[in-house]
C-alpha cells in the first residue's frame, strides 16, 4: 500500500468530521483484518483495546511483540488467550505482567501452550507428565489392540501415544494398517509420513482419515487432495483445506469449468491458466459456492464485482465487499453502512490515508467505550476468519 493521495471518489470519507458510534466501532473491528494495513495502524488498534487482529496467523511479529508487553492487561490477556506466541514472546509476556494473578496464569500457559505446539496440532496431551509411548513393535501392537473399536462422535484429536511416535516411520507404517479407526485417524495427524504410509491412508475408507491427512500432513498425495475437494471446502479450524495444501494439484483445473459438482467448478480459478474472463464467468454461476470463489478473485471485472456485492447469498456479498476489484463508489458506500462496513474495511484497495482517517474517526468511540465499560458491536463472524467458510466444522 502506497501513500499516494487517494482518488477523488474517497472524498466522502476523508471530509466527514465525525461518525456515529456504531459505524466507528465497526470500522475498528474489521480494520485489523485488512492485510494491507501497515504495522502502525495495527499498533494503534491495540492501543484502542481493539485486539481481534491478534487472531490472525499472518500478523507481523512487531504487533505480537507489542501486544505481549502492552501496558493494558486486556491486550496482554488477549495475546495469551490466542496463543500464537513463540517461547521468547511467552517469556516477555510473563516478565511484562506486574499483576500477580495474571502473571501466574500466563506462566502456566507459557508452559502448556508450547508443549501443545510441540505435540502437533490435533494431538491430545499425555495423561501424566511422565507418560511414555511404547518403544517396541510388540508394545505398539499391544497398545493399539487396547484402543476401542468405536470412535467418540466428533473426536478430532489424535491419541497422545500415537502422536508421540509421529516421527517414527516404522511405527507409523505399523499403525497405519491397524483395523482400529481411531489409531488410523491418529496416524493421519502426523506432520510428515513415509510416502507409502501417506498413500495407504489416502486410500482409507474413512473420510475423516483422509481429511486429517490433508489438514495435518505435508505428504498428503495430490490425487487425494483433489478428491477431498469434491466434497469438503474447509472448516473454521482449517479454512484452506484442501486447496491451501502445498501438494494441491492446480494445473488442469480448467477442465472442471462445466462440471456438475459446484465444488469442482469453484476450483477453476486456482488453475494457473485462469483469467479474469473465467472469474467473470463463474461470477454468473447459479450455485453460490462457485460465486463465492469468484467473489474472492481480484481478477474480476469491476462490473462483476459490483454485481456480486449485491448477491442474494451473504457469503458471496462478504467476499465481494473485500475484493479490490470493487469500484471505489461502491466501496465508499459500503464503508458508510454500519451493517456492511466490517467487511468493506478489510478491502486492500482502501488507501492508506483513508485507513488512517477511519482509525481517527473511530478512536473517540473506542476510548469512550473503554472508559464506560461498553463493548464494541458484535461481529457477524468469529474474528479469526476473514470470510465465513462454506463448510461447517466437524
C-alpha positions as a Markdown table, in Angstrom:
| # | Residue | x | y | z |
|---|---|---|---|---|
| 1 | Unk | 0.0 | 0.0 | 0.0 |
| 2 | Unk | 1.4 | 3.4 | -1.0 |
| 3 | Unk | 0.9 | 6.8 | 0.5 |
| 4 | Unk | -0.1 | 8.4 | -2.8 |
| 5 | Unk | -3.1 | 10.8 | -2.5 |
| 6 | Unk | -6.4 | 8.8 | -2.8 |
| 7 | Unk | -8.6 | 9.3 | -5.8 |
| 8 | Unk | -11.4 | 12.0 | -5.6 |
| 9 | Unk | -14.0 | 9.2 | -5.1 |
| 10 | Unk | -12.8 | 8.8 | -1.5 |
| 11 | Unk | -13.7 | 12.4 | -0.5 |
| 12 | Unk | -16.9 | 11.4 | 1.3 |
| 13 | Unk | -14.8 | 9.5 | 3.9 |
| 14 | Unk | -11.9 | 12.0 | 4.1 |
| 15 | Unk | -14.2 | 15.0 | 4.6 |
| 16 | Unk | -16.7 | 13.7 | 7.1 |
| 17 | Unk | -16.0 | 15.4 | 10.5 |
| 18 | Unk | -17.4 | 12.6 | 12.7 |
| 19 | Unk | -19.4 | 9.4 | 12.6 |
| 20 | Unk | -21.9 | 7.7 | 14.9 |
| 21 | Unk | -20.6 | 5.2 | 17.4 |
| 22 | Unk | -21.7 | 2.0 | 15.8 |
| 23 | Unk | -20.1 | 2.9 | 12.5 |
| 24 | Unk | -16.8 | 4.0 | 14.1 |
| 25 | Unk | -16.5 | 0.9 | 16.2 |
| 26 | Unk | -17.4 | -1.4 | 13.2 |
| 27 | Unk | -14.5 | 0.1 | 11.3 |
| 28 | Unk | -12.1 | -0.6 | 14.1 |
| 29 | Unk | -13.5 | -4.2 | 14.4 |
| 30 | Unk | -12.7 | -5.1 | 10.8 |
| 31 | Unk | -9.6 | -2.9 | 10.2 |
| 32 | Unk | -7.2 | -5.3 | 11.9 |
| 33 | Unk | -8.1 | -7.9 | 9.2 |
| 34 | Unk | -7.1 | -5.7 | 6.3 |
| 35 | Unk | -4.0 | -7.4 | 5.1 |
| 36 | Unk | -2.7 | -4.2 | 3.6 |
| 37 | Unk | -2.9 | -2.3 | 6.9 |
| 38 | Unk | 0.6 | -1.3 | 8.0 |
| 39 | Unk | 2.1 | -2.1 | 11.4 |
| 40 | Unk | 1.5 | 1.4 | 12.7 |
| 41 | Unk | -2.3 | 1.0 | 12.1 |
| 42 | Unk | -2.4 | -2.3 | 13.8 |
| 43 | Unk | -0.4 | -1.0 | 16.8 |
| 44 | Unk | -2.9 | 1.9 | 17.1 |
| 45 | Unk | -5.7 | -0.6 | 17.2 |
| 46 | Unk | -4.1 | -2.3 | 20.2 |
| 47 | Unk | -3.8 | 1.0 | 22.0 |
| 48 | Unk | -7.6 | 1.4 | 21.5 |
| 49 | Unk | -8.2 | -2.1 | 23.0 |
| 50 | Unk | -9.2 | -3.5 | 19.7 |
| 51 | Unk | -7.4 | -6.8 | 19.8 |
| 52 | Unk | -9.3 | -9.1 | 17.3 |
| 53 | Unk | -6.4 | -8.8 | 14.9 |
| 54 | Unk | -4.3 | -11.0 | 17.3 |
| 55 | Unk | -6.3 | -14.0 | 16.0 |
| 56 | Unk | -4.6 | -13.6 | 12.6 |
| 57 | Unk | -1.9 | -16.2 | 12.0 |
| 58 | Unk | -0.1 | -13.9 | 9.5 |
| 59 | Unk | 0.2 | -11.0 | 11.9 |
| 60 | Unk | 3.6 | -9.1 | 11.7 |
| 61 | Unk | 5.9 | -10.1 | 14.6 |
| 62 | Unk | 6.2 | -6.5 | 15.7 |
| 63 | Unk | 2.5 | -6.4 | 16.5 |
| 64 | Unk | 2.7 | -9.5 | 18.7 |
| 65 | Unk | 5.8 | -8.1 | 20.3 |
| 66 | Unk | 3.9 | -5.0 | 21.2 |
| 67 | Unk | 0.9 | -7.0 | 22.5 |
| 68 | Unk | 2.9 | -9.1 | 24.9 |
| 69 | Unk | 4.5 | -6.0 | 26.5 |
| 70 | Unk | 1.4 | -3.8 | 26.3 |
| 71 | Unk | 0.6 | -1.7 | 29.4 |
| 72 | Unk | -3.1 | -2.7 | 29.2 |
| 73 | Unk | -3.7 | -6.1 | 30.8 |
| 74 | Unk | -6.6 | -6.7 | 28.5 |
| 75 | Unk | -4.3 | -6.6 | 25.5 |
| 76 | Unk | -1.8 | -8.9 | 27.1 |
| 77 | Unk | -4.7 | -11.2 | 28.2 |
| 78 | Unk | -5.9 | -11.5 | 24.6 |
| 79 | Unk | -2.4 | -12.2 | 23.3 |
| 80 | Unk | -2.2 | -15.1 | 25.8 |
| 81 | Unk | -5.7 | -16.3 | 25.0 |
| 82 | Unk | -5.0 | -16.5 | 21.3 |
| 83 | Unk | -1.6 | -18.1 | 22.0 |
| 84 | Unk | 0.2 | -17.6 | 18.6 |
| 85 | Unk | 3.4 | -16.8 | 20.6 |
| 86 | Unk | 6.9 | -18.0 | 20.4 |
| 87 | Unk | 8.6 | -19.2 | 23.5 |
| 88 | Unk | 10.5 | -15.9 | 23.7 |
| 89 | Unk | 7.3 | -14.0 | 23.4 |
| 90 | Unk | 5.7 | -16.0 | 26.2 |
| 91 | Unk | 8.7 | -15.2 | 28.4 |
| 92 | Unk | 8.4 | -11.4 | 27.6 |
| 93 | Unk | 4.6 | -11.6 | 28.3 |
| 94 | Unk | 5.2 | -13.1 | 31.8 |
| 95 | Unk | 8.0 | -10.6 | 32.5 |
| 96 | Unk | 5.9 | -7.6 | 31.4 |
| 97 | Unk | 3.0 | -8.6 | 33.7 |
| 98 | Unk | 3.1 | -6.9 | 37.2 |
| 99 | Unk | -0.4 | -8.3 | 38.2 |
| 100 | Unk | 0.3 | -11.4 | 40.4 |
| 101 | Unk | -3.0 | -13.1 | 39.3 |
| 102 | Unk | -2.2 | -12.7 | 35.6 |
| 103 | Unk | 1.5 | -13.4 | 35.9 |
| 104 | Unk | 0.8 | -16.8 | 37.4 |
| 105 | Unk | -1.8 | -17.7 | 34.8 |
| 106 | Unk | 0.5 | -16.6 | 32.0 |
| 107 | Unk | 3.4 | -18.6 | 33.4 |
| 108 | Unk | 1.2 | -21.7 | 33.4 |
| 109 | Unk | 0.1 | -21.0 | 29.8 |
| 110 | Unk | 3.8 | -20.4 | 28.8 |
| 111 | Unk | 4.5 | -24.0 | 29.8 |
| 112 | Unk | 1.3 | -25.6 | 28.4 |
| 113 | Unk | 1.0 | -23.9 | 25.0 |
| 114 | Unk | 4.5 | -24.5 | 23.6 |
| 115 | Unk | 4.2 | -28.1 | 24.8 |
| 116 | Unk | 1.0 | -28.5 | 22.9 |
| 117 | Unk | 2.6 | -27.0 | 19.8 |
| 118 | Unk | 5.5 | -29.5 | 20.0 |
| 119 | Unk | 3.0 | -32.3 | 20.2 |
| 120 | Unk | 1.4 | -31.1 | 17.0 |
| 121 | Unk | -2.0 | -29.7 | 16.1 |
| 122 | Unk | -4.8 | -32.1 | 16.9 |
| 123 | Unk | -2.9 | -34.3 | 19.3 |
| 124 | Unk | -4.2 | -34.8 | 22.8 |
| 125 | Unk | -1.9 | -34.3 | 25.8 |
| 126 | Unk | -0.5 | -37.3 | 27.7 |
| 127 | Unk | -2.4 | -38.5 | 30.8 |
| 128 | Unk | 0.6 | -37.8 | 33.1 |
| 129 | Unk | 3.8 | -35.8 | 32.7 |
| 130 | Unk | 5.9 | -38.9 | 32.9 |
| 131 | Unk | 3.8 | -40.9 | 30.5 |
| 132 | Unk | 5.9 | -42.6 | 27.7 |
| 133 | Unk | 4.7 | -44.2 | 24.5 |
| 134 | Unk | 5.6 | -47.9 | 23.7 |
| 135 | Unk | 9.1 | -48.3 | 22.2 |
| 136 | Unk | 8.9 | -51.7 | 20.6 |
| 137 | Unk | 6.9 | -53.2 | 17.7 |
| 138 | Unk | 5.3 | -55.6 | 20.1 |
| 139 | Unk | 4.5 | -52.8 | 22.6 |
| 140 | Unk | 3.0 | -50.7 | 19.9 |
| 141 | Unk | 0.8 | -53.5 | 18.6 |
| 142 | Unk | -0.4 | -54.3 | 22.1 |
| 143 | Unk | -1.3 | -50.7 | 22.9 |
| 144 | Unk | -3.2 | -50.4 | 19.6 |
| 145 | Unk | -5.1 | -53.6 | 20.4 |
| 146 | Unk | -6.4 | -51.9 | 23.5 |
| 147 | Unk | -7.9 | -49.0 | 21.6 |
| 148 | Unk | -11.8 | -49.2 | 21.5 |
| 149 | Unk | -13.3 | -50.2 | 18.2 |
| 150 | Unk | -15.7 | -47.3 | 18.3 |
| 151 | Unk | -14.7 | -43.6 | 17.9 |
| 152 | Unk | -16.4 | -41.0 | 20.1 |
| 153 | Unk | -18.6 | -38.8 | 17.9 |
| 154 | Unk | -16.9 | -35.6 | 17.0 |
| 155 | Unk | -13.5 | -36.8 | 18.0 |
| 156 | Unk | -10.9 | -34.7 | 16.2 |
| 157 | Unk | -7.7 | -35.4 | 18.3 |
| 158 | Unk | -5.0 | -38.0 | 17.9 |
| 159 | Unk | -4.2 | -40.4 | 20.7 |
| 160 | Unk | -1.3 | -39.0 | 22.7 |
| 161 | Unk | 0.9 | -42.0 | 22.3 |
| 162 | Unk | 0.5 | -42.2 | 18.6 |
| 163 | Unk | 1.3 | -38.5 | 18.4 |
| 164 | Unk | 4.5 | -39.1 | 20.4 |
| 165 | Unk | 5.5 | -41.7 | 17.7 |
| 166 | Unk | 4.7 | -39.4 | 14.7 |
| 167 | Unk | 8.4 | -39.1 | 13.9 |
| 168 | Unk | 9.0 | -42.9 | 13.9 |
| 169 | Unk | 8.4 | -44.1 | 10.3 |
| 170 | Unk | 8.3 | -47.8 | 11.2 |
| 171 | Unk | 5.8 | -47.2 | 14.0 |
| 172 | Unk | 3.6 | -45.2 | 11.6 |
| 173 | Unk | 3.8 | -47.9 | 9.0 |
| 174 | Unk | 2.6 | -50.5 | 11.6 |
| 175 | Unk | -0.2 | -48.3 | 12.9 |
| 176 | Unk | -1.5 | -47.1 | 9.5 |
| 177 | Unk | -2.5 | -50.7 | 8.9 |
| 178 | Unk | -4.5 | -51.0 | 12.1 |
| 179 | Unk | -8.1 | -52.1 | 12.0 |
| 180 | Unk | -8.8 | -49.5 | 14.7 |
| 181 | Unk | -10.3 | -46.4 | 13.2 |
| 182 | Unk | -9.0 | -44.1 | 16.0 |
| 183 | Unk | -5.5 | -45.4 | 15.5 |
| 184 | Unk | -5.5 | -44.6 | 11.8 |
| 185 | Unk | -7.0 | -41.2 | 12.4 |
| 186 | Unk | -4.2 | -40.6 | 14.9 |
| 187 | Unk | -1.6 | -41.6 | 12.4 |
| 188 | Unk | -3.1 | -39.2 | 9.8 |
| 189 | Unk | -2.4 | -36.3 | 12.1 |
| 190 | Unk | 1.4 | -36.7 | 11.7 |
| 191 | Unk | 3.1 | -33.7 | 10.2 |
| 192 | Unk | 5.3 | -35.9 | 8.0 |
| 193 | Unk | 4.8 | -39.6 | 6.9 |
| 194 | Unk | 6.7 | -42.0 | 4.6 |
| 195 | Unk | 5.3 | -42.0 | 1.1 |
| 196 | Unk | 3.9 | -45.5 | 1.3 |
| 197 | Unk | 2.1 | -44.7 | 4.6 |
| 198 | Unk | 0.6 | -41.5 | 3.2 |
| 199 | Unk | -0.5 | -43.4 | 0.1 |
| 200 | Unk | -2.2 | -46.1 | 2.3 |
| 201 | Unk | -4.1 | -43.5 | 4.4 |
| 202 | Unk | -5.1 | -41.6 | 1.2 |
| 203 | Unk | -7.0 | -44.7 | 0.2 |
| 204 | Unk | -8.6 | -45.3 | 3.6 |
| 205 | Unk | -12.3 | -46.0 | 3.5 |
| 206 | Unk | -12.9 | -43.5 | 6.3 |
| 207 | Unk | -13.4 | -39.9 | 5.1 |
| 208 | Unk | -12.1 | -38.4 | 8.3 |
| 209 | Unk | -8.8 | -40.3 | 8.0 |
| 210 | Unk | -8.3 | -38.7 | 4.6 |
| 211 | Unk | -9.4 | -35.3 | 5.9 |
| 212 | Unk | -7.0 | -35.4 | 8.8 |
| 213 | Unk | -4.2 | -36.4 | 6.4 |
| 214 | Unk | -5.0 | -33.3 | 4.3 |
| 215 | Unk | -5.2 | -31.0 | 7.3 |
| 216 | Unk | -2.0 | -32.1 | 9.1 |
| 217 | Unk | 0.4 | -34.0 | 6.8 |
| 218 | Unk | 2.8 | -32.3 | 4.4 |
| 219 | Unk | 3.0 | -35.6 | 2.5 |
| 220 | Unk | -0.7 | -35.9 | 1.6 |
| 221 | Unk | -0.9 | -37.1 | -2.1 |
| 222 | Unk | -2.2 | -34.7 | -4.7 |
| 223 | Unk | -4.9 | -37.1 | -6.0 |
| 224 | Unk | -6.4 | -37.5 | -2.6 |
| 225 | Unk | -6.4 | -33.7 | -2.1 |
| 226 | Unk | -8.3 | -33.2 | -5.3 |
| 227 | Unk | -10.8 | -36.0 | -4.4 |
| 228 | Unk | -11.3 | -34.3 | -1.0 |
| 229 | Unk | -12.0 | -31.0 | -2.7 |
| 230 | Unk | -15.0 | -32.6 | -4.4 |
| 231 | Unk | -16.9 | -32.9 | -1.0 |
| 232 | Unk | -15.1 | -30.7 | 1.5 |
| 233 | Unk | -14.5 | -26.9 | 1.3 |
| 234 | Unk | -12.8 | -26.2 | 4.7 |
| 235 | Unk | -13.7 | -25.6 | 8.3 |
| 236 | Unk | -13.2 | -22.8 | 10.9 |
| 237 | Unk | -10.1 | -24.6 | 12.1 |
| 238 | Unk | -8.7 | -25.4 | 8.7 |
| 239 | Unk | -10.4 | -22.9 | 6.3 |
| 240 | Unk | -7.9 | -23.5 | 3.5 |
| 241 | Unk | -8.1 | -27.3 | 3.5 |
| 242 | Unk | -7.5 | -28.9 | 1.0 |
| 243 | Unk | -7.0 | -26.0 | -1.5 |
| 244 | Unk | -4.2 | -24.4 | 0.5 |
| 245 | Unk | -2.1 | -27.6 | 0.8 |
| 246 | Unk | 1.3 | -27.3 | -1.0 |
| 247 | Unk | 0.6 | -30.5 | -2.8 |
| 248 | Unk | -2.8 | -29.5 | -4.2 |
| 249 | Unk | -2.8 | -30.0 | -8.0 |
| 250 | Unk | -3.6 | -26.7 | -9.7 |
| 251 | Unk | -2.6 | -27.4 | -13.3 |
| 252 | Unk | -5.5 | -28.7 | -15.4 |
| 253 | Unk | -8.3 | -27.4 | -13.2 |
| 254 | Unk | -9.9 | -25.6 | -16.1 |
| 255 | Unk | -11.4 | -28.9 | -17.1 |
| 256 | Unk | -13.9 | -28.6 | -14.3 |
| 257 | Unk | -15.5 | -25.4 | -15.7 |
| 258 | Unk | -18.7 | -27.2 | -16.7 |
| 259 | Unk | -18.5 | -30.0 | -14.1 |
| 260 | Unk | -21.9 | -30.7 | -12.4 |
| 261 | Unk | -20.2 | -30.6 | -9.0 |
| 262 | Unk | -20.1 | -26.9 | -7.9 |
| 263 | Unk | -17.2 | -27.6 | -5.5 |
| 264 | Unk | -15.1 | -28.7 | -8.5 |
| 265 | Unk | -16.3 | -25.8 | -10.7 |
| 266 | Unk | -15.1 | -23.4 | -7.9 |
| 267 | Unk | -11.6 | -24.8 | -8.3 |
| 268 | Unk | -11.2 | -23.4 | -11.8 |
| 269 | Unk | -9.8 | -20.1 | -10.6 |
| 270 | Unk | -6.9 | -21.9 | -8.9 |
| 271 | Unk | -5.6 | -23.1 | -12.3 |
| 272 | Unk | -2.5 | -21.0 | -13.3 |
| 273 | Unk | -4.0 | -20.5 | -16.7 |
| 274 | Unk | -7.3 | -19.0 | -15.4 |
| 275 | Unk | -8.0 | -15.4 | -16.4 |
| 276 | Unk | -10.4 | -12.6 | -15.5 |
| 277 | Unk | -12.8 | -13.9 | -18.1 |
| 278 | Unk | -13.0 | -17.2 | -16.2 |
| 279 | Unk | -13.7 | -15.2 | -13.0 |
| 280 | Unk | -16.5 | -13.2 | -14.6 |
| 281 | Unk | -18.0 | -16.4 | -16.0 |
| 282 | Unk | -18.0 | -18.1 | -12.5 |
| 283 | Unk | -19.5 | -14.9 | -11.1 |
| 284 | Unk | -22.7 | -15.7 | -13.0 |
| 285 | Unk | -22.8 | -19.4 | -11.9 |
| 286 | Unk | -26.2 | -20.5 | -10.4 |
| 287 | Unk | -24.5 | -22.1 | -7.4 |
| 288 | Unk | -23.4 | -19.7 | -4.5 |
| 289 | Unk | -20.4 | -21.9 | -3.7 |
| 290 | Unk | -19.0 | -21.1 | -7.2 |
| 291 | Unk | -19.9 | -17.4 | -6.9 |
| 292 | Unk | -18.1 | -17.2 | -3.6 |
| 293 | Unk | -14.9 | -18.4 | -5.2 |
| 294 | Unk | -15.4 | -15.8 | -8.0 |
| 295 | Unk | -16.1 | -13.1 | -5.4 |
| 296 | Unk | -12.6 | -13.5 | -3.8 |
| 297 | Unk | -10.8 | -13.3 | -7.1 |
| 298 | Unk | -9.1 | -9.9 | -7.7 |
| 299 | Unk | -9.1 | -10.5 | -11.5 |
| 300 | Unk | -12.9 | -9.9 | -11.6 |
| 301 | Unk | -14.1 | -7.0 | -13.7 |
| 302 | Unk | -15.4 | -4.0 | -11.7 |
| 303 | Unk | -18.9 | -4.7 | -13.1 |
| 304 | Unk | -18.8 | -8.3 | -12.0 |
| 305 | Unk | -17.5 | -7.4 | -8.5 |
| 306 | Unk | -20.2 | -4.8 | -8.2 |
| 307 | Unk | -22.9 | -7.3 | -9.1 |
| 308 | Unk | -21.6 | -9.8 | -6.6 |
| 309 | Unk | -21.6 | -7.1 | -3.9 |
| 310 | Unk | -25.4 | -7.2 | -4.1 |
| 311 | Unk | -25.7 | -11.0 | -4.5 |
| 312 | Unk | -28.6 | -12.7 | -2.6 |
| 313 | Unk | -26.1 | -15.0 | -0.9 |
| 314 | Unk | -24.5 | -13.5 | 2.2 |
| 315 | Unk | -21.2 | -15.3 | 1.8 |
| 316 | Unk | -20.8 | -14.0 | -1.8 |
| 317 | Unk | -21.5 | -10.5 | -0.6 |
| 318 | Unk | -19.0 | -10.6 | 2.2 |
| 319 | Unk | -16.2 | -11.7 | -0.1 |
| 320 | Unk | -17.1 | -9.2 | -2.8 |
| 321 | Unk | -17.1 | -6.3 | -0.3 |
| 322 | Unk | -13.4 | -7.2 | 0.4 |
| 323 | Unk | -12.4 | -7.6 | -3.2 |
| 324 | Unk | -10.0 | -4.9 | -4.5 |
| 325 | Unk | -11.8 | -5.1 | -7.9 |
| 326 | Unk | -14.9 | -3.4 | -6.4 |
| 327 | Unk | -15.4 | 0.1 | -7.9 |
| 328 | Unk | -14.5 | 2.9 | -5.5 |
| 329 | Unk | -18.0 | 4.4 | -5.3 |
| 330 | Unk | -19.4 | 1.0 | -4.3 |
| 331 | Unk | -16.7 | 0.5 | -1.7 |
| 332 | Unk | -17.2 | 4.0 | -0.2 |
| 333 | Unk | -21.0 | 3.4 | 0.1 |
| 334 | Unk | -20.3 | 0.1 | 1.9 |
| 335 | Unk | -17.9 | 1.7 | 4.3 |
| 336 | Unk | -20.6 | 4.2 | 5.3 |
| 337 | Unk | -23.1 | 1.5 | 6.1 |
| 338 | Unk | -22.6 | 0.0 | 9.6 |
| 339 | Unk | -24.0 | -3.4 | 8.6 |
| 340 | Unk | -21.6 | -3.7 | 5.8 |
| 341 | Unk | -18.5 | -1.8 | 6.8 |
| 342 | Unk | -16.8 | -4.5 | 8.8 |
| 343 | Unk | -16.1 | -6.5 | 5.6 |
| 344 | Unk | -15.6 | -3.5 | 3.4 |
| 345 | Unk | -12.9 | -2.1 | 5.7 |
| 346 | Unk | -10.9 | -5.3 | 5.1 |
| 347 | Unk | -10.6 | -4.4 | 1.4 |
| 348 | Unk | -6.9 | -3.9 | 0.5 |
| 349 | Unk | -7.9 | -1.3 | -2.1 |
| 350 | Unk | -8.7 | 1.2 | 0.7 |
| 351 | Unk | -5.9 | 3.8 | 0.5 |
| 352 | Unk | -3.6 | 4.3 | 3.5 |
| 353 | Unk | -4.8 | 7.9 | 4.0 |
| 354 | Unk | -8.4 | 6.6 | 4.3 |
| 355 | Unk | -7.4 | 3.8 | 6.7 |
| 356 | Unk | -5.8 | 6.5 | 9.0 |
| 357 | Unk | -8.9 | 8.6 | 8.7 |
| 358 | Unk | -11.2 | 5.7 | 9.6 |
| 359 | Unk | -8.9 | 5.0 | 12.6 |
| 360 | Unk | -9.1 | 8.6 | 13.7 |
| 361 | Unk | -12.9 | 8.8 | 13.4 |
| 362 | Unk | -13.4 | 5.5 | 15.3 |
| 363 | Unk | -10.8 | 6.2 | 18.1 |
| 364 | Unk | -13.0 | 8.6 | 20.2 |
| 365 | Unk | -15.8 | 6.0 | 20.3 |
| 366 | Unk | -13.3 | 3.2 | 21.3 |
| 367 | Unk | -11.8 | 5.4 | 24.0 |
| 368 | Unk | -15.3 | 6.3 | 25.3 |
| 369 | Unk | -16.3 | 2.6 | 25.3 |
| 370 | Unk | -13.2 | 1.7 | 27.3 |
| 371 | Unk | -13.9 | 4.4 | 29.9 |
| 372 | Unk | -17.5 | 3.4 | 30.3 |
| 373 | Unk | -17.0 | -0.3 | 30.1 |
| 374 | Unk | -19.0 | -0.6 | 26.9 |
| 375 | Unk | -18.3 | -3.3 | 24.4 |
| 376 | Unk | -17.9 | -2.9 | 20.6 |
| 377 | Unk | -20.7 | -4.2 | 18.4 |
| 378 | Unk | -20.9 | -8.0 | 18.0 |
| 379 | Unk | -19.2 | -9.1 | 14.8 |
| 380 | Unk | -21.1 | -11.2 | 12.3 |
| 381 | Unk | -18.5 | -14.0 | 12.3 |
| 382 | Unk | -15.8 | -15.1 | 14.7 |
| 383 | Unk | -12.8 | -12.7 | 14.5 |
| 384 | Unk | -10.4 | -15.4 | 13.5 |
| 385 | Unk | -11.8 | -15.7 | 10.0 |
| 386 | Unk | -11.9 | -13.1 | 7.3 |
| 387 | Unk | -14.8 | -14.6 | 5.5 |
| 388 | Unk | -17.3 | -17.3 | 6.6 |
| 389 | Unk | -16.3 | -20.8 | 5.4 |
| 390 | Unk | -18.7 | -22.7 | 3.3 |
| 391 | Unk | -18.5 | -25.9 | 5.3 |
| 392 | Unk | -19.3 | -26.4 | 9.0 |
| 393 | Unk | -16.7 | -27.7 | 11.4 |
| 394 | Unk | -16.7 | -31.4 | 12.2 |
